[in-house]
Amino acid sequence: MNEIVAFFETFHPVRQLIVAIVIVLIGRWLARFISRLIERAMTAAHIERTVINFITHIASILVMVFAILMALGRLGIETTSILAVLGAAGLAIGLALQGSLSNLAAGVLLIIFRPFRQGDFIEAGGVLGTVQEIQMLTTVMNTPENFRLIVPNSDIMSGAITNYSVNETRRVDLTIGVSYEDDVRHVKQVLDTLVAENPLVLKEPAPFVAVSDFGDSSVNFIVWVWVKRPDFRQVRFGLPEQIKLTLDAHGITIPYPQRDLHLKNGVSQPQVQSLFEAHAKDETNTP
């Protein structure tokens, strides 16, 4: 035993190196342990998963930085000077990585204000998707086509954020055009009955059906119905089909754009042909 102690006293740098390695390993284990401890405590407190992930990442990084500084101190390296050098280097790196720092600041703001949470379907940063995770620099989203998107946090915070999941109900807006020859009161009655009998349409707020405007070829009705958020897609794409079938069953016409051409006496066939060609050319050149 005395020989082993004498060996380590003789090779002091080796002993210090081993101690430094042990400190780093303990720090790594401690970082994982503290992260798991924080995660369990915050989960028991029913804190949102996005906040938990962010806090555990920060805690793990801080513990590892502290452990590395302790290990460098055991090796005889002056940590004060290292901190000064790191501060100066951090300033230079910060100037070079202003975009990353803005993403970091935006990530902190997203965690604090929480305009959306994990699992919300949002439109932000020019993209649509379901939030998977808010990281320090980026937000991970899945698109409806199941593509993985990595969006910089600064892009999200710099624009409008639309959260489609925050409210329990959504409104479906439809515009239906019918022929000028159809009875407006009859059409309104048919549409009112249709939406009232739809089991997915909510009674409160009440559906709203009314004439909105007079188009070039049709009388336009607006149909506003409220649905529960999980039923939005089914109603949004199923209700137009039901309306078309119901209007057909009642003999109500949904017109298509058309023009009436009135010919006066004395107009020749070549003149009529030239009129049609000029009209077709105008439509082709119209952007």
Backbone bond lengths (Angstrom), bond angles and torsions (degrees), N, CA, C in turn:
res aa  C-N    CA-C-N  psi(-1)  N-CA   C-N-CA  omega(-1)  CA-C   N-CA-C  phi
1 M - - - 1.466 - - 1.520 110.51 -
2 N 1.310 115.54 -43.07 1.465 120.28 178.68 1.524 111.04 -62.08
3 E 1.334 115.46 -35.10 1.460 118.58 178.68 1.528 111.13 -66.94
4 I 1.341 116.36 -36.89 1.477 119.77 179.33 1.522 109.92 -66.42
5 V 1.368 115.69 -43.46 1.462 119.58 178.84 1.522 110.04 -63.02
6 A 1.332 116.44 -42.14 1.458 120.08 179.64 1.524 110.85 -63.81
7 F 1.347 116.21 -35.38 1.462 119.93 179.09 1.532 110.56 -63.33
8 F 1.345 115.67 -46.44 1.467 118.58 -179.36 1.523 111.52 -68.78
9 E 1.359 116.93 -33.36 1.461 118.31 176.97 1.522 111.01 -68.66
10 T 1.334 116.23 -31.68 1.460 119.62 178.71 1.521 111.11 -71.10
11 F 1.352 114.22 -42.71 1.468 119.68 -179.37 1.520 109.18 -103.02
12 H 1.305 114.73 66.99 1.472 121.12 -178.00 1.531 112.98 -59.66
13 P 1.358 119.30 -43.77 1.478 118.60 179.08 1.521 112.96 -60.07
14 V 1.346 116.12 -36.89 1.466 118.90 179.15 1.517 110.43 -65.04
15 R 1.321 116.39 -40.60 1.460 120.52 179.11 1.524 111.06 -63.67
16 Q 1.329 115.61 -42.55 1.456 118.88 -179.93 1.539 111.31 -65.96
17 L 1.346 115.22 -36.43 1.460 119.28 178.20 1.528 110.71 -65.08
18 I 1.335 115.41 -41.89 1.478 118.71 179.26 1.527 110.08 -64.27
19 V 1.343 116.17 -41.88 1.475 119.65 178.89 1.529 110.40 -62.82
20 A 1.338 116.94 -40.38 1.465 120.03 179.66 1.524 110.82 -63.72
21 I 1.352 116.10 -41.59 1.467 119.28 178.79 1.528 110.51 -63.82
22 V 1.344 115.69 -41.26 1.466 119.85 178.75 1.527 110.47 -62.53
23 I 1.334 116.72 -40.20 1.475 120.30 179.03 1.530 110.43 -62.20
24 V 1.336 117.05 -42.70 1.471 119.97 179.08 1.524 110.89 -64.14
25 L 1.336 116.56 -42.19 1.464 119.78 179.28 1.525 111.27 -64.56
26 I 1.332 115.54 -42.85 1.474 119.06 177.38 1.526 110.37 -63.71
27 G 1.342 116.16 -39.83 1.458 119.52 178.01 1.518 112.07 -62.41
28 R 1.327 115.94 -39.49 1.465 119.33 178.33 1.529 110.66 -64.45
29 W 1.340 115.96 -43.74 1.462 119.13 177.67 1.528 111.13 -64.47
30 L 1.339 115.17 -41.14 1.460 119.58 -179.44 1.529 111.11 -65.79
31 A 1.328 117.41 -36.62 1.469 120.43 178.13 1.524 110.48 -62.25
32 R 1.325 116.80 -44.09 1.467 119.79 178.02 1.525 110.87 -65.36
33 F 1.335 116.21 -41.82 1.465 119.81 -178.47 1.532 110.82 -63.43
34 I 1.341 116.28 -46.09 1.469 119.64 -179.58 1.523 110.66 -65.50
35 S 1.332 117.07 -38.60 1.467 120.09 178.36 1.518 110.98 -61.57
36 R 1.346 116.38 -44.76 1.464 119.08 178.85 1.523 110.98 -65.93
37 L 1.347 116.52 -38.27 1.458 120.15 -179.99 1.532 110.64 -64.16
38 I 1.333 116.13 -44.82 1.469 119.97 178.42 1.530 110.37 -63.80
39 E 1.327 116.17 -40.85 1.461 119.64 -179.33 1.526 111.49 -62.79
40 R 1.336 116.64 -43.47 1.467 119.21 178.94 1.524 111.66 -64.61
41 A 1.351 115.86 -43.54 1.464 119.18 -178.63 1.525 111.48 -64.13
42 M 1.352 116.63 -43.39 1.462 119.39 -178.79 1.523 111.54 -72.58
43 T 1.338 117.33 -31.91 1.452 119.76 175.44 1.516 111.14 -66.26
44 A 1.347 116.56 -41.62 1.466 120.36 177.18 1.520 111.70 -63.36
45 A 1.343 116.30 -28.71 1.467 120.64 178.69 1.523 111.92 -85.62
46 H 1.350 117.25 4.09 1.469 123.65 177.22 1.533 111.51 61.18
47 I 1.334 115.44 39.76 1.461 120.58 175.37 1.517 109.01 -83.87
48 E 1.324 115.89 145.01 1.460 121.48 -175.02 1.529 111.35 -60.10
49 R 1.345 116.40 141.79 1.461 122.66 -172.75 1.525 112.57 -59.43
50 T 1.314 118.13 -36.08 1.462 120.62 179.73 1.520 111.44 -60.98
51 V 1.321 117.16 -43.13 1.465 121.37 178.90 1.526 110.28 -65.50
52 I 1.324 116.77 -39.10 1.472 120.57 -179.99 1.520 110.53 -61.68
53 N 1.327 117.14 -47.09 1.466 120.40 -179.02 1.523 111.57 -62.15
54 F 1.314 116.48 -41.39 1.454 120.27 -178.59 1.534 110.84 -65.69
55 I 1.324 117.64 -46.17 1.462 121.40 -177.84 1.529 111.36 -65.95
56 T 1.329 117.26 -41.12 1.468 119.63 -179.73 1.523 111.51 -65.67
57 H 1.332 117.59 -36.76 1.468 120.46 176.98 1.535 110.74 -63.91
58 I 1.314 116.32 -44.86 1.465 119.94 179.92 1.525 110.64 -63.58
59 A 1.345 117.01 -44.26 1.468 120.85 -179.64 1.522 111.24 -62.23
60 S 1.320 117.30 -41.55 1.466 120.67 179.61 1.526 111.25 -63.68
61 I 1.311 117.48 -41.91 1.468 120.80 179.50 1.526 110.77 -65.14
62 L 1.324 118.28 -43.02 1.463 121.30 -179.19 1.525 111.31 -63.11
63 V 1.322 117.32 -42.44 1.472 120.40 179.85 1.528 110.17 -64.03
64 M 1.323 117.82 -41.96 1.453 120.58 -179.55 1.532 111.18 -66.88
65 V 1.314 118.13 -38.77 1.469 120.71 176.67 1.520 110.45 -62.76
66 F 1.324 117.45 -43.48 1.470 121.36 178.21 1.530 111.00 -62.35
67 A 1.337 116.94 -42.45 1.466 120.24 -179.71 1.529 111.09 -65.32
68 I 1.318 118.15 -40.59 1.466 121.52 179.51 1.529 110.70 -65.11
69 L 1.326 117.11 -40.44 1.466 119.78 177.85 1.528 111.01 -63.84
70 M 1.338 117.12 -39.82 1.471 119.93 177.06 1.528 110.80 -64.24
71 A 1.325 116.84 -40.47 1.461 120.22 179.77 1.518 111.11 -64.88
72 L 1.321 117.55 -40.81 1.456 120.34 177.20 1.526 111.31 -64.77
73 G 1.337 116.59 -35.31 1.453 119.86 176.72 1.526 112.24 -64.60
74 R 1.322 117.68 -38.23 1.467 120.94 177.77 1.524 111.13 -66.20
75 L 1.329 117.74 -26.98 1.456 120.85 178.43 1.524 112.73 -82.45
76 G 1.315 115.85 1.08 1.454 120.04 177.87 1.510 113.90 86.73
77 I 1.306 117.42 9.89 1.466 121.16 179.54 1.518 108.55 -86.74
78 E 1.311 117.04 130.42 1.455 121.93 -178.33 1.533 109.35 -71.78
79 T 1.315 115.53 110.32 1.468 119.99 -176.72 1.523 111.99 -72.23
80 T 1.347 116.74 -25.43 1.473 117.87 179.66 1.514 111.22 -63.03
81 S 1.330 114.95 -44.62 1.466 118.24 178.29 1.520 110.98 -66.37
82 I 1.328 115.24 -35.09 1.473 118.54 178.33 1.517 110.24 -63.46
83 L 1.343 115.96 -42.48 1.465 119.50 178.85 1.531 110.93 -62.39
84 A 1.352 115.26 -38.24 1.464 118.04 178.49 1.518 110.83 -65.57
85 V 1.347 115.91 -43.28 1.456 119.70 178.20 1.523 110.67 -63.81
86 L 1.346 115.37 -41.97 1.461 119.03 179.15 1.524 111.09 -63.84
87 G 1.331 116.19 -36.76 1.462 119.06 177.82 1.513 111.88 -63.60
88 A 1.338 116.02 -45.01 1.467 119.09 178.15 1.524 110.82 -66.08
89 A 1.342 115.45 -41.91 1.470 118.27 178.28 1.521 110.73 -65.66
90 G 1.334 115.57 -37.15 1.465 118.99 178.52 1.515 112.05 -62.96
91 L 1.343 116.48 -36.89 1.453 119.90 177.19 1.523 111.01 -64.38
92 A 1.321 115.26 -45.10 1.470 118.96 179.75 1.522 111.12 -65.86
93 I 1.327 115.69 -42.09 1.464 118.98 179.21 1.522 110.56 -66.27
94 G 1.352 115.03 -37.35 1.460 118.91 179.31 1.516 112.35 -62.57
95 L 1.333 116.52 -39.31 1.457 119.73 176.87 1.526 111.39 -66.40
96 A 1.345 115.61 -35.18 1.465 119.34 -179.39 1.524 112.18 -78.41
97 L 1.321 115.83 -24.75 1.470 120.20 -176.33 1.526 110.73 -117.51
98 Q 1.313 115.78 49.05 1.466 119.24 -179.78 1.521 111.70 -62.53
99 G 1.335 116.56 -35.24 1.458 119.43 178.70 1.516 112.08 -63.04
100 S 1.348 116.27 -42.77 1.466 119.77 179.30 1.518 111.09 -66.02
101 L 1.342 116.57 -38.81 1.467 119.27 178.87 1.519 110.87 -66.34
102 S 1.337 116.80 -36.77 1.460 118.59 176.75 1.521 110.73 -66.58
103 N 1.338 116.83 -34.96 1.463 119.71 175.63 1.516 111.07 -66.11
104 L 1.347 116.78 -39.03 1.456 120.70 177.80 1.524 111.28 -64.38
105 A 1.341 116.44 -45.35 1.463 120.02 178.20 1.525 110.83 -62.64
106 A 1.330 116.62 -40.03 1.462 119.85 178.21 1.525 111.24 -65.67
107 G 1.344 116.82 -36.92 1.456 119.79 176.92 1.516 112.01 -63.18
108 V 1.334 116.84 -40.46 1.473 120.35 177.13 1.527 110.58 -63.13
109 L 1.336 116.86 -41.74 1.468 120.49 178.79 1.523 111.32 -64.89
110 L 1.335 116.59 -38.18 1.466 119.30 177.72 1.519 111.30 -63.97
111 I 1.331 116.60 -36.34 1.454 120.03 179.07 1.521 110.60 -70.94
112 I 1.326 116.66 -39.48 1.473 120.03 -176.32 1.528 110.98 -71.98
113 F 1.325 117.18 -50.91 1.462 120.49 -174.06 1.527 113.13 -87.65
114 R 1.315 117.86 -24.08 1.459 124.20 175.19 1.532 113.12 49.02
115 P 1.328 117.72 63.81 1.467 119.23 174.75 1.521 112.63 -67.90
116 F 1.321 116.96 -17.21 1.465 122.02 174.46 1.519 108.02 -151.55
117 R 1.326 113.98 165.07 1.460 120.35 -178.40 1.521 109.99 -127.66
118 Q 1.306 114.03 172.52 1.460 119.14 177.68 1.527 109.51 -62.69
119 G 1.343 115.41 130.65 1.455 120.88 -178.28 1.508 114.22 96.21
120 D 1.348 118.99 -10.32 1.462 121.62 178.55 1.526 110.16 -76.55
121 F 1.337 114.97 145.83 1.466 121.09 174.83 1.521 107.23 -97.63
122 I 1.343 116.10 118.05 1.460 120.43 -171.74 1.522 110.28 -131.66
123 E 1.323 113.89 165.29 1.467 122.74 168.30 1.513 107.28 -122.20
124 A 1.321 116.91 113.50 1.466 121.38 -176.29 1.524 108.49 -157.92
125 G 1.325 115.56 148.60 1.454 119.82 -179.88 1.512 113.26 62.89
126 G 1.331 117.31 23.29 1.457 120.97 178.91 1.517 114.91 82.83
127 V 1.345 118.30 9.27 1.462 120.64 -177.98 1.525 109.44 -133.73
128 L 1.335 114.94 160.49 1.465 123.52 174.87 1.511 108.56 -113.03
129 G 1.343 116.73 138.26 1.449 118.69 177.99 1.507 113.05 178.49
130 T 1.323 115.12 170.97 1.459 122.96 177.28 1.525 108.90 -96.20
131 V 1.309 117.45 127.83 1.465 122.33 -176.21 1.526 109.41 -70.25
132 Q 1.331 115.66 125.53 1.459 121.65 176.31 1.527 112.11 -99.77
133 E 1.332 115.78 -41.58 1.470 119.31 -177.57 1.526 109.43 -164.03
134 I 1.338 115.43 140.05 1.457 121.59 172.61 1.523 107.94 -102.11
135 Q 1.323 116.93 110.32 1.451 122.11 179.87 1.527 109.86 -97.06
136 M 1.327 116.64 -179.20 1.457 120.09 -175.24 1.521 111.95 -65.63
137 L 1.325 117.47 -36.39 1.465 120.50 -176.52 1.518 113.38 -112.56
138 T 1.309 117.58 -24.35 1.457 120.94 -174.17 1.524 110.71 -137.16
139 T 1.318 115.03 165.48 1.459 122.65 173.26 1.522 107.89 -119.11
140 V 1.321 115.92 129.28 1.464 122.38 -177.93 1.525 108.32 -94.18
141 M 1.352 115.47 126.80 1.460 121.07 -178.46 1.521 109.90 -132.26
142 N 1.325 115.77 152.81 1.458 122.63 171.70 1.524 108.66 -112.36
143 T 1.334 117.21 129.06 1.454 121.53 179.58 1.527 109.68 -77.85
144 P 1.359 117.94 166.17 1.472 119.36 175.62 1.525 112.97 -59.03
145 E 1.358 117.21 -24.96 1.471 120.21 175.89 1.526 112.20 -83.58
146 N 1.330 116.16 5.03 1.469 123.65 179.43 1.527 111.93 68.99
147 F 1.346 116.26 35.28 1.457 121.31 169.81 1.516 108.70 -90.98
148 R 1.326 116.99 144.96 1.457 121.91 177.34 1.528 109.00 -90.68
149 L 1.338 116.63 125.07 1.456 122.97 179.34 1.525 109.55 -115.87
150 I 1.320 116.32 135.41 1.456 122.86 174.23 1.529 106.00 -112.48
151 V 1.325 116.78 106.51 1.463 121.68 -173.19 1.523 108.95 -107.57
152 P 1.336 119.68 126.99 1.470 121.26 175.92 1.530 110.61 -59.68
153 N 1.333 115.73 137.93 1.468 120.19 -177.86 1.524 112.26 -62.12
154 S 1.331 116.99 -33.39 1.463 119.27 -179.65 1.522 111.17 -65.61
155 D 1.340 117.88 -34.11 1.466 120.39 177.24 1.525 110.63 -65.17
156 I 1.309 116.70 -34.97 1.467 120.46 -179.81 1.519 110.67 -71.48
157 M 1.335 117.14 -44.72 1.455 120.43 -176.19 1.520 112.66 -75.68
158 S 1.329 118.09 -19.43 1.461 120.30 -175.98 1.523 112.89 -83.02
159 G 1.319 118.18 -9.57 1.459 121.54 -178.65 1.513 111.86 -129.10
160 A 1.324 114.34 -174.10 1.464 120.47 178.88 1.525 109.90 -73.57
161 I 1.333 115.94 144.14 1.453 123.02 177.88 1.523 107.97 -116.61
162 T 1.321 116.15 120.47 1.461 121.25 176.84 1.521 108.49 -107.23
163 N 1.333 115.94 116.75 1.460 121.34 -179.91 1.525 108.48 -104.29
164 Y 1.339 115.80 109.37 1.459 120.68 -177.96 1.533 112.44 -84.33
165 S 1.321 118.01 -5.92 1.465 121.16 -174.26 1.516 113.61 -106.82
166 V 1.325 118.07 -6.42 1.456 119.54 -171.81 1.528 112.22 -74.74
167 N 1.350 118.39 -30.87 1.459 121.82 -179.22 1.522 110.22 -101.11
168 E 1.326 115.66 150.32 1.455 120.85 -176.27 1.531 112.08 -79.42
169 T 1.325 117.98 -21.54 1.464 120.89 -178.22 1.529 110.13 -125.45
170 R 1.329 115.25 155.04 1.458 121.83 176.47 1.524 108.87 -138.54
171 R 1.338 115.29 156.58 1.454 120.17 179.56 1.521 110.26 -104.27
172 V 1.330 115.26 135.35 1.460 122.04 175.49 1.525 107.47 -99.88
173 D 1.338 117.00 124.09 1.466 122.39 -179.15 1.523 109.17 -110.76
174 L 1.328 116.21 123.94 1.456 121.99 178.27 1.525 109.45 -128.70
175 T 1.331 116.32 147.95 1.462 122.53 173.39 1.516 108.13 -120.65
176 I 1.340 116.18 122.94 1.458 122.52 -176.39 1.523 108.62 -118.78
177 G 1.326 116.79 126.62 1.458 121.31 178.07 1.517 111.49 -104.01
178 V 1.340 117.60 133.19 1.463 122.38 177.91 1.530 108.50 -124.94
179 S 1.311 114.44 164.74 1.463 119.94 -176.50 1.524 111.37 -69.26
180 Y 1.334 115.46 152.39 1.457 120.67 176.53 1.530 111.55 -66.81
181 E 1.331 118.14 -21.84 1.455 120.79 179.38 1.519 113.23 -78.02
182 D 1.341 119.18 -15.56 1.466 122.29 -178.18 1.521 110.85 -79.04
183 D 1.329 114.68 151.73 1.458 121.93 178.87 1.534 108.90 -74.90
184 V 1.323 116.97 117.15 1.466 121.20 -176.27 1.528 111.08 -62.19
185 R 1.321 117.20 -40.78 1.465 119.84 -178.86 1.528 111.12 -66.26
186 H 1.333 116.10 -36.84 1.458 119.60 178.06 1.530 111.23 -67.54
187 V 1.332 116.25 -42.05 1.469 120.13 178.33 1.522 110.48 -61.19
188 K 1.312 117.32 -44.54 1.468 121.08 -179.85 1.527 110.88 -62.78
189 Q 1.325 117.14 -39.75 1.460 120.77 178.56 1.527 111.19 -63.96
190 V 1.339 115.90 -41.50 1.472 120.20 179.21 1.525 110.48 -63.66
191 L 1.334 117.23 -45.24 1.465 120.43 -179.39 1.526 111.13 -66.84
192 D 1.324 117.96 -40.46 1.468 120.92 178.02 1.516 110.92 -60.39
193 T 1.321 116.43 -44.09 1.464 120.37 -179.70 1.521 111.19 -65.70
194 L 1.338 115.89 -39.73 1.470 120.15 -178.55 1.521 111.38 -62.26
195 V 1.325 117.15 -50.31 1.466 119.25 -176.90 1.533 110.95 -71.10
196 A 1.332 117.81 -30.38 1.464 120.09 179.46 1.519 111.53 -68.71
197 E 1.333 117.28 -30.89 1.465 121.00 -178.70 1.526 112.99 -87.83
198 N 1.328 117.50 -6.07 1.471 120.09 179.16 1.531 109.06 -75.86
199 P 1.333 118.59 120.23 1.476 120.08 -175.68 1.527 114.23 -68.10
200 L 1.325 117.70 -18.64 1.463 120.66 -178.64 1.524 112.70 -88.37
201 V 1.322 116.96 -13.19 1.466 121.03 -179.83 1.524 108.94 -84.32
202 L 1.328 116.41 130.10 1.459 121.34 -178.28 1.529 110.95 -76.03
203 K 1.326 114.70 147.81 1.458 120.45 176.32 1.519 111.67 -79.05
204 E 1.314 116.26 -30.45 1.463 122.20 177.63 1.517 109.30 -130.90
205 P 1.329 117.19 123.60 1.460 128.90 -5.30 1.527 112.01 -62.66
206 A 1.318 115.57 148.40 1.457 121.08 -174.83 1.522 110.87 -70.36
207 P 1.336 117.48 146.92 1.473 120.08 175.19 1.523 110.69 -62.31
208 F 1.325 115.22 153.85 1.459 120.88 -178.32 1.514 108.57 -130.45
209 V 1.343 116.13 121.79 1.466 122.79 178.41 1.520 107.49 -128.13
210 A 1.337 117.28 128.14 1.463 120.60 -178.46 1.519 109.37 -162.12
211 V 1.342 115.55 161.67 1.460 121.08 173.74 1.518 108.27 -74.41
212 S 1.331 115.66 128.42 1.466 119.43 -177.67 1.523 112.52 -98.26
213 D 1.339 117.16 -43.06 1.461 119.82 -179.20 1.517 109.07 -165.89
214 F 1.336 115.20 174.28 1.453 122.28 178.66 1.521 108.12 -109.69
215 G 1.337 116.17 112.80 1.449 120.82 -179.58 1.510 111.87 -84.75
216 D 1.339 115.58 179.91 1.457 120.50 179.82 1.529 111.89 -64.08
217 S 1.352 115.66 -34.00 1.466 119.15 -176.00 1.519 112.84 -126.89
218 S 1.327 118.58 1.45 1.460 119.32 -173.69 1.519 111.45 -153.00
219 V 1.329 113.88 157.52 1.463 121.76 167.88 1.526 106.63 -92.14
220 N 1.324 118.09 120.50 1.460 122.22 -172.19 1.516 110.97 -96.60
221 F 1.328 114.64 129.75 1.462 122.76 174.83 1.527 108.96 -106.90
222 I 1.319 116.19 143.66 1.464 120.69 169.80 1.520 108.37 -103.17
223 V 1.321 115.69 139.02 1.463 122.84 177.70 1.517 107.47 -124.20
224 W 1.331 116.71 111.09 1.461 122.53 178.50 1.518 108.56 -112.96
225 V 1.308 116.45 121.37 1.465 121.21 177.26 1.523 109.06 -132.08
226 W 1.321 116.13 147.73 1.458 122.67 178.43 1.525 109.24 -104.22
227 V 1.312 115.10 137.43 1.469 121.09 -178.92 1.531 108.87 -136.31
228 K 1.309 115.94 163.08 1.460 120.34 172.26 1.524 108.97 -71.71
229 R 1.307 115.04 147.83 1.466 119.49 -174.04 1.528 113.58 -54.32
230 P 1.342 120.76 -43.11 1.475 118.53 179.35 1.529 113.55 -64.81
231 D 1.351 118.15 -21.06 1.467 121.11 -177.95 1.521 112.83 -93.96
232 F 1.329 117.73 1.39 1.466 119.77 -173.02 1.521 111.90 -60.00
233 R 1.307 118.20 -48.83 1.466 120.39 -175.34 1.519 111.29 -64.19
234 Q 1.338 116.88 -40.80 1.462 119.73 -178.91 1.524 111.44 -64.63
235 V 1.346 116.73 -40.72 1.462 119.61 179.99 1.531 110.45 -74.38
236 R 1.324 116.86 -41.12 1.473 120.35 -176.95 1.522 111.93 -59.68
237 F 1.329 117.85 -37.92 1.452 120.45 -177.25 1.526 113.10 -104.64
238 G 1.329 117.44 -10.64 1.465 119.50 177.80 1.512 113.62 -95.70
239 L 1.338 117.03 -32.38 1.455 120.44 -177.77 1.529 113.18 -64.98
240 P 1.336 121.15 -40.70 1.473 119.38 176.81 1.523 113.23 -57.70
241 E 1.320 117.19 -38.62 1.465 119.57 177.54 1.519 110.88 -64.64
242 Q 1.330 117.43 -43.15 1.458 120.65 178.37 1.531 111.13 -62.26
243 I 1.337 116.02 -40.14 1.470 119.42 179.55 1.518 110.90 -64.02
244 K 1.336 117.01 -43.77 1.471 120.38 179.70 1.524 111.25 -61.34
245 L 1.317 118.05 -45.71 1.458 121.20 -179.40 1.522 111.30 -65.72
246 T 1.327 116.15 -39.28 1.471 119.54 -179.21 1.520 111.01 -68.69
247 L 1.332 117.75 -42.65 1.460 119.90 178.42 1.525 111.31 -64.21
248 D 1.332 116.72 -38.36 1.469 119.23 176.87 1.521 110.91 -62.83
249 A 1.339 115.95 -40.76 1.460 119.90 -179.37 1.520 112.12 -64.10
250 H 1.336 117.94 -28.84 1.462 122.19 179.99 1.535 111.86 -96.12
251 G 1.306 117.17 7.13 1.456 120.11 178.05 1.513 114.10 71.19
252 I 1.315 117.42 23.54 1.465 122.38 179.69 1.525 108.16 -93.04
253 T 1.323 116.42 131.24 1.466 121.75 -173.41 1.524 110.97 -94.85
254 I 1.331 115.46 134.29 1.465 121.69 169.38 1.529 106.31 -101.28
255 P 1.331 118.80 102.57 1.468 120.80 -171.42 1.522 112.01 -76.58
256 Y 1.312 114.99 163.69 1.458 122.08 172.73 1.519 107.89 -113.25
257 P 1.320 118.38 157.77 1.472 120.24 -177.94 1.529 111.56 -57.58
258 Q 1.321 116.09 134.21 1.449 120.43 -179.26 1.524 109.44 -151.96
259 R 1.344 115.43 161.12 1.450 122.11 177.91 1.523 109.38 -128.93
260 D 1.326 116.04 142.05 1.465 121.87 175.73 1.524 108.75 -100.55
261 L 1.347 116.14 131.52 1.456 122.02 -179.65 1.529 108.48 -111.91
262 H 1.315 116.87 117.74 1.455 122.65 -179.53 1.537 108.35 -103.80
263 L 1.339 116.05 121.20 1.459 122.43 -177.99 1.531 110.07 -100.17
264 K 1.301 116.54 131.46 1.451 121.74 175.59 1.528 109.69 -90.67
265 N 1.310 115.98 159.91 1.462 120.75 178.97 1.529 110.51 -62.46
266 G 1.323 116.30 138.35 1.451 120.45 177.55 1.506 114.08 98.77
267 V 1.352 117.77 -4.85 1.462 120.73 178.51 1.522 108.14 -84.52
268 S 1.316 117.12 125.52 1.461 121.50 -177.05 1.515 111.10 -84.80
269 Q 1.350 115.64 164.64 1.466 121.08 179.15 1.530 112.29 -62.38
270 P 1.325 120.23 -41.54 1.473 119.25 177.18 1.523 112.69 -60.98
271 Q 1.338 116.19 -35.66 1.468 118.75 178.12 1.522 111.30 -66.14
272 V 1.324 116.16 -40.10 1.473 119.64 177.15 1.529 110.25 -62.79
273 Q 1.339 115.73 -42.79 1.462 119.97 179.81 1.527 110.86 -61.81
274 S 1.335 116.79 -41.19 1.468 119.94 -179.97 1.518 111.17 -66.31
275 L 1.348 116.19 -34.55 1.468 119.16 177.16 1.526 111.04 -63.60
276 F 1.344 116.69 -44.93 1.461 120.23 178.76 1.524 111.27 -62.59
277 E 1.329 117.88 -41.96 1.461 121.64 -179.45 1.523 111.08 -65.26
278 A 1.335 116.79 -40.89 1.467 119.80 178.79 1.510 110.78 -65.33
279 H 1.362 115.80 -39.45 1.468 119.20 179.00 1.525 111.07 -65.94
280 A 1.332 117.18 -41.95 1.467 120.66 178.70 1.510 111.35 -64.44
281 K 1.335 117.05 -36.73 1.469 120.57 178.62 1.513 111.17 -66.98
282 D 1.336 116.71 -39.62 1.468 120.30 178.76 1.535 110.69 -63.55
283 E 1.325 116.25 -42.13 1.471 119.30 179.70 1.520 111.37 -66.65
284 T 1.341 116.53 -34.73 1.472 120.22 179.78 1.523 111.11 -68.74
285 N 1.335 116.99 -38.20 1.471 120.83 -178.25 1.512 113.11 -83.04
286 T 1.321 116.98 -9.68 1.472 119.49 179.39 1.517 109.47 -72.46
287 P 1.372 120.05 127.14 1.471 120.61 -178.30 1.518 111.07 -71.72
